[in-house]
Amino acid sequence: MQRFNIAFWTPGTKPDQNEHLFGCASQGYTKDSQWIEPASGKLGLWEEEITGTLFSGDHERVLNGLKNCGFTPGVCIAFFRKTLTVERFIQRFSDLLPNVPLIGGGAAIGEGQSQGEILPAAEEVALLATAESGFELQSLNIFDQTGIELEIHKTSDREFDKVKLLPGGPWQPASEFLRKQKESRGINQDDFESLTFHDNDRRNIHCSVKKGQILSGANLPENNRLMLCVVDRKEATRRLSAFISKERSLVIGCAGIRSLIQEPMITGNQSLAGFLFGEIFTYNSRPMFGNLMLARLSRK
C-alpha cells in the first residue's frame, strides 16, 4: 500500500517512471484557473494524495491483481492506452467488484501516435485501487433531450448505417438523417459535438461519418435504441463551469466537450480537470464507458 499523486500531461510529454505517480495523457487540462493547451508540453498534478494499490498490464493481469488485492477498494481509477475493448474490461470489473465505483478513461492520443500514454507504462491499462473511503462520485450529461427516439441498424458494436424514427417510421440512411438534423438546427456539418445521441442510461456517444455509416466512440446499446440530444455552446459552457468548480476534485471530461466551451475554464481550489478520449463514469452504481460526458471524484 502506497500514496500516489494523479497527473495529466499533454500528449508526447509523458514523465519519467515514478513509483508514486499515476496518470495519463490529456488533450489539454485545466488547473489553478489556467487552461493548458494540448501542445504545451506540460504536466499537472492533483494535489490530493491517494492511498491504495496500483495495478498495470493487460486486462487479465490487472483484473487478477484486483481479485487478490486483499481489500475492497473505496473507488478505482483506470486509464487505458486504447479503448476498443474497454467495455469488456468494465463488465468483468463489475462482475468482480459489483459495488465498487469506477472512474477514468482513454488516454489522449497525440499526433503520430497510435495509442495513448499511461503511467505506469503498461500494455493496456493502469488502475489505482484506493484503500480510502470518503470520496464522492458524480457524473454530468450537459446535453438536452430532443424527444426524438430512434431504432438503429448496427453493422458492428460501434457502427450503424440505418435509423428508424420511433414509433413507426421507415428506415433511412443514418448519415442522411444526421445531416438533415444538423441542417434544420443551424449546426455545421463538421460539428459532431453540439448534436449527438444518448442511450436509455443518458450515456452519450461521439459520432463521426465514414462511407455513409455513423461511427461511435463507444459501444452502441444492446437494445438498438438511441435518443437525439443537443446543446447550445453557451449552455454547455455554463454547465461545465459549474461542474468543475468544486474544490478538491479530479474531473475527467471528454476531449470533444472542450471544443464546445467558449470561456476560460476555472476549476475549484486544489482541483484538476483533464480531457480524455472517452470517459468512464458510474451511473446508478454501474460503471460504463461513454463520450461527451463529465465525471468527478471529490473529497467529501
N, C-alpha and C positions, 0 to 999 in steps of 0.2 A: 504494500500500500504506500502510495506516494502522493505528493502535492503537485498539481500541474497548473500551468498557465495555458490559456487558449489564445491562439493567434490567427489572424488573417493576414495574408500578404498578397501583393499583386502578382499576376502570372509571370513566371520566369525568374522570380527572385526568392525562391524557397530558401529559408535559413538553413544553417548547418544543423545536423542532427544534435538534439539536446534532450536528455532523458526526462526533463521536466517541461517540455514544450509539446503541445498538441494543437494541430490546426490544419488549414488547407488554404489553397489559393482562392482569392475572391476577386470578382470583377469590379474592383474598387471597394472601398469601405469608408465608413464614417466613424470618427472618434473625436471626442472633445470638440464637437460642433464644427469639425473640419472634414470636408469630403476629399478623399484621396483617390485620384484618378487611376484607372487600371494600368496605365503606362508609367506610373511614377516610380516603381521600384522600391516600394516601402512596405513596412510591416507594422501592424497594430496589435497590441496586447490587450486582452480583457484583464482588468486589474484584480478581479476576483481569483483567488487560488482555490482549486477544486481538489478534494481528497478522493482518491479512487485507484482503480487498477486499469492499465492501458493494454489493449489487445490490438494486434495488427497482423496482416497477412491476407490470405484469400478468405472467402466467406466461410469455408469449412473450419479453418483454423480459429477464426475469431469466435464463431458460434460454439465450438468445442471449449474454448477458453472460458466463455461465459457460463457454460454448463458446469464447469468445475471451479468457478472462481471463489466459492466458499461464503458468499454473502448475497443478499438480494439487493441489487442497486436501487438507489432512490430515483435515478434517471440515467439514461445512457445517451451519449452524444456520438454520432458517427459521421465520418466524412469519407466519401468514395472517390476513387480515381475516375471511374466511369459509371454510368447509371443505367445501362441497358438491362441489367438483371437485378436492380436494387429492390424491386417488388418481391422477388423470391426471397431475398435476404430478410426483408421486413416480415414476411409471412412466417418464416422459420424462427425469427426472433420473437414474434408474438406467441408462437406455439411454445417456445421455451420459457419465456418470461411474460405471461399474459397480462400481468398487472403493472408492468414497468413501462413508463413513458419513454419515447424515443424522439430525439430531435437531431437535425443535421442536414446533409445534402451532398450534392455532387460538386467537387472542386471545380472552379472555373478553369477553362482551357484557353491558353493564350495562343497567339499567332504562331503557326509552325508546330504546335503540339497536338498530339493525338489523344492524350489523357491529361487529367488534372494532376496537380501536385498535392500530396498529403504528407503530414508528419505525425508520427514516424513514417518513413518511407515504407511502402508495402505494395504488394501486388494488386490488391483490390480495395481494402478498407482499413481504416484506423478507427478504433472505438474506445471511448473512455466510459467506464462503468463507475459512477460516483458512489462513494460509500456514505454520502451525506443525504439527509432529508432537508426540509426547509426550502425547497425550490417550488416555484410556481411556473407552470407552462401555459401559454396562451397562443392561439393562432388567430390570424386575421385574413379574411377574404375581402378585398377592397372593392369588389365588383357589385353592381346592381343587377338583379334579375330582370329579364325582359318579359317573362311569361311564355316564351317560345320553347317548346319541348320537341325533341327530335328522336326518331329511331335512326340508328346508323348501321351501315353495312360495312363491317370490318374486313379488311384484306390481310391484316396481321394484328398483333397485340397493340401496335401503335400507329396504325394507318386505317383510314376509311375512305371509300370512294363515292358512296351514295348516302343521301339522307332522305327522311320522310317526315314531314310535319305531322305532329300528333294533335288531335286524333284524325285519322282517316286520309291524310294527304298522300299524293303519289310519290314514288321515288324520283329523285332528281340528282344531278351531279353535285357532289358536296362542294367542290371548288366554286361552282357557279352560284350555289346558294350563299356561300360566304361572300362572294364578290358583290352580289346584289344587296346583302345586308349592310356591307360597308358603304356602298354607293348611296343607299337610302338614308344613311345616318351621317353622311359627310365625312367619313373616315377614309384616309388614304389607303390605297390597296396594299401598300408595303408596310402598313401598320398592323402588326399581329399582337399588339399588347392592349389596345383600347377596347377591343372586342374579342371575346373568346368563348369557351364552353366550360361548363362545370357539370359534375355528376350529382347523384342524389345526396351525396355527403357534402355538397358545396366544395368539392375538391376541383380546382381548376386544372386545365391542361393548356399548354402553349402550343400554338399551331403554326405550321408553315405549309406551303403548297408546292408539290413537286409532281409533274406529269399528270396533272388532273386529280391527284389524291391529296388528302389532308394528312399531314404527318403530325403526330403528337409527341410532346416531350416526356410523356409518362404513359403508362399502360391505360388503355381505354376500359371503361367499365364492363363487367361481365354481362350486365343486362341490356347492353347496347342502347342505353338512353343517355342523352346529353341535353342540357339546357343552355340556351344562348345567354350570355351576360355581357355587360358593357360598363365602362366607367369613363367619366369626364376627367380630364387631366387635373383640373383644379381640385376636384373632389378626391382624386387619388392622392394628390399631394397632402391635402388636409388629413386624410385618414392615416396615411403612412407616418406623417409627422407626429400625430398624437400617439401612435403605437410605439415609436422608437424613443419617445421622450421619457420613458420610465427609467429611474435610476437603477444602477447595479444590475444591468441586464445584458444578456447576449441575444442579439437579434439576427435571425437568418432570413433573408429575403431572396426572391428570385431576381436574377440579373435583368430579366425583361422588365420588371417593375421600375427599375431605375430610369428607363427611358421615358416613363410617364411623368416623372417628377419635375416640376417647374421652378422650385425654390431650393435654397440650401437646406440640407437635412441636419437637424440638430438633435443629437442623442441626449439622453439623460446623463447626469453625473455618474462617472465610472461605468459607462456602458460602451459597447462596441457593436456595430452593425455591419454585416457582410452580405454580399450578393452573389449567390451561387448558381450553378446550372441545375436547377431543380432542388426542392427542399422537402425534408421530412418533418411532418408535424403530427401531433397526436390529437385526435378528434373523437369525442365520446369514448375515451380510454383506448382508442385503437390507432396505432401508428399507421401513416400512409404517406405515399410519395406523390407530390403534385408539382404544379408550376404556377407562377404568378401569384404566390401566396407569401405570407409572412408568419414566422414562428418566433416566440420569445421565451427565453429562460431567465427568470428573475429570482433574486434572493427575496424571501418573504420578510 
